[in-house]
Amino acid sequence: PRVIPPEDPTQPNTEWKNVGASLLDSIQTGTTPPAVAWYARMATAFSQGNSAEFNAALGEYRGWLEGKFSKDVLKGRAEFYFNQIKTFLHATIIYIFAFVLAGGALLTYGSMPNLFEALRRSSYYLICLAFVVHTFGLVYRMVLEGRPPVTNLYSSAIFIGWGACGLGIILERIYRVGLGCATAGLCGFITLFIAHNLAVGGDTMEMMRAVLDTNFWLATHVTTITLGYSATFVAGLLALAYVVLGLFTPL
């Protein structure tokens, strides 16, 4: 990891280096970056079990960073907080519970009106809650990256699920039979589950290498195309749901 910042805070983030590259540069320049010295002190104190020296070196290094790289420190804290609260994991759990309730509503439609309406409403409110949590995570990522919502394969899965959930809520508002909730719950769960598995592969904040890698291009063309994927996903699930309902609905 590139954990050694440049001594000049005005240089871009691409100038951050790993410890090995910094040591090689120090051989040529004859000077060691301050961050390397603090990391060496922390590593030595850790190996010796000297917590007081470790905390002292860490405090000095943190103070140096906050003085020169305050924006990077704030961004690091914000990203750490985002990783700790696990927004998309919580949304995934809410989606699956909402889908189960929507399935129960579809099974009781026509036969038990009171139970159907209770299940449908519960599912709808859970879907709305999951959509709010999903939106919060999506916007938080956008602020962290300073980019539109779709920047790589991981974020495309998250955005497709978000768009599908929004379409499901609209469908449920128009046709209050539980089908929109079931579609939104299943789409949200599947897409966030896929995103969770994609996150295992490495950095989820990495930018894709688009032909026209600009915020305008990503915010217009790429976002529109991805919303089309959301609509296709919803249409496919609705078609499957109507086939299943047609097969198992008694005449």
Solvent accessible surface area in square Angstrom, and as a share of the most:
residue,aa,sasa,rsa
1,P,140,0.88
2,R,142,0.52
3,V,47,0.27
4,I,4,0.02
5,P,5,0.03
6,P,17,0.11
7,E,95,0.43
8,D,62,0.32
9,P,59,0.37
10,T,117,0.68
11,Q,79,0.35
12,P,83,0.52
13,N,94,0.48
14,T,97,0.57
15,E,71,0.32
16,W,47,0.16
17,K,79,0.34
18,N,66,0.34
19,V,57,0.33
20,G,42,0.40
21,A,37,0.28
22,S,3,0.02
23,L,81,0.40
24,L,118,0.59
25,D,47,0.24
26,S,16,0.10
27,I,137,0.70
28,Q,154,0.68
29,T,95,0.55
30,G,66,0.63
31,T,87,0.51
32,T,75,0.44
33,P,22,0.14
34,P,42,0.27
35,A,1,0.00
36,V,12,0.07
37,A,51,0.39
38,W,42,0.15
39,Y,71,0.27
40,A,55,0.43
41,R,81,0.30
42,M,15,0.07
43,A,64,0.49
44,T,69,0.40
45,A,2,0.02
46,F,159,0.66
47,S,91,0.59
48,Q,130,0.58
49,G,66,0.63
50,N,65,0.34
51,S,78,0.50
52,A,76,0.59
53,E,60,0.27
54,F,63,0.26
55,N,91,0.47
56,A,46,0.36
57,A,0,0.00
58,L,58,0.29
59,G,42,0.40
60,E,84,0.37
61,Y,13,0.05
62,R,124,0.45
63,G,42,0.41
64,W,46,0.16
65,L,29,0.14
66,E,68,0.31
67,G,67,0.65
68,K,88,0.37
69,F,9,0.04
70,S,58,0.37
71,K,171,0.72
72,D,44,0.23
73,V,23,0.13
74,L,110,0.55
75,K,94,0.40
76,G,40,0.39
77,R,125,0.46
78,A,30,0.23
79,E,55,0.25
80,F,133,0.55
81,Y,113,0.43
82,F,16,0.07
83,N,85,0.44
84,Q,109,0.49
85,I,46,0.23
86,K,106,0.45
87,T,7,0.04
88,F,23,0.10
89,L,81,0.40
90,H,93,0.42
91,A,0,0.00
92,T,17,0.10
93,I,78,0.40
94,I,31,0.15
95,Y,0,0.00
96,I,55,0.28
97,F,124,0.52
98,A,0,0.00
99,F,62,0.26
100,V,95,0.55
101,L,47,0.23
102,A,0,0.00
103,G,23,0.23
104,G,20,0.20
105,A,0,0.00
106,L,41,0.20
107,L,153,0.76
108,T,13,0.08
109,Y,127,0.48
110,G,65,0.63
111,S,79,0.51
112,M,97,0.43
113,P,89,0.56
114,N,134,0.69
115,L,78,0.39
116,F,18,0.07
117,E,56,0.25
118,A,54,0.42
119,L,35,0.17
120,R,13,0.05
121,R,111,0.40
122,S,49,0.32
123,S,0,0.00
124,Y,33,0.12
125,Y,127,0.48
126,L,50,0.25
127,I,1,0.00
128,C,39,0.23
129,L,89,0.44
130,A,0,0.00
131,F,48,0.20
132,V,94,0.54
133,V,32,0.19
134,H,0,0.00
135,T,40,0.23
136,F,94,0.39
137,G,0,0.00
138,L,7,0.03
139,V,74,0.42
140,Y,44,0.17
141,R,4,0.02
142,M,63,0.28
143,V,115,0.66
144,L,15,0.07
145,E,24,0.11
146,G,50,0.48
147,R,53,0.19
148,P,12,0.08
149,P,17,0.11
150,V,5,0.03
151,T,0,0.00
152,N,21,0.11
153,L,127,0.63
154,Y,30,0.11
155,S,0,0.00
156,S,19,0.12
157,A,10,0.08
158,I,0,0.00
159,F,8,0.03
160,I,29,0.15
161,G,0,0.00
162,W,64,0.22
163,G,7,0.07
164,A,0,0.00
165,C,0,0.00
166,G,17,0.16
167,L,66,0.33
168,G,1,0.01
169,I,27,0.13
170,I,99,0.50
171,L,46,0.23
172,E,1,0.01
173,R,134,0.49
174,I,109,0.56
175,Y,138,0.52
176,R,123,0.45
177,V,49,0.28
178,G,0,0.00
179,L,14,0.07
180,G,2,0.02
181,C,2,0.01
182,A,10,0.08
183,T,5,0.03
184,A,0,0.00
185,G,0,0.00
186,L,45,0.23
187,C,0,0.00
188,G,0,0.00
189,F,56,0.23
190,I,54,0.28
191,T,5,0.03
192,L,4,0.02
193,F,107,0.44
194,I,83,0.42
195,A,2,0.02
196,H,110,0.49
197,N,77,0.39
198,L,65,0.32
199,A,33,0.26
200,V,120,0.69
201,G,78,0.75
202,G,48,0.46
203,D,99,0.51
204,T,31,0.18
205,M,30,0.13
206,E,92,0.41
207,M,50,0.22
208,M,53,0.24
209,R,187,0.68
210,A,26,0.20
211,V,146,0.84
212,L,94,0.47
213,D,54,0.28
214,T,73,0.43
215,N,73,0.38
216,F,156,0.65
217,W,73,0.26
218,L,1,0.01
219,A,53,0.41
220,T,56,0.32
221,H,87,0.39
222,V,22,0.13
223,T,21,0.12
224,T,89,0.51
225,I,78,0.40
226,T,5,0.03
227,L,77,0.38
228,G,34,0.33
229,Y,121,0.46
230,S,1,0.00
231,A,48,0.38
232,T,96,0.56
233,F,57,0.24
234,V,8,0.04
235,A,59,0.46
236,G,43,0.41
237,L,24,0.12
238,L,33,0.17
239,A,59,0.46
240,L,105,0.52
241,A,25,0.19
242,Y,138,0.53
243,V,87,0.50
244,V,66,0.38
245,L,62,0.31
246,G,58,0.55
247,L,135,0.67
248,F,159,0.66
249,T,79,0.46
250,P,118,0.74
251,L,227,1.13
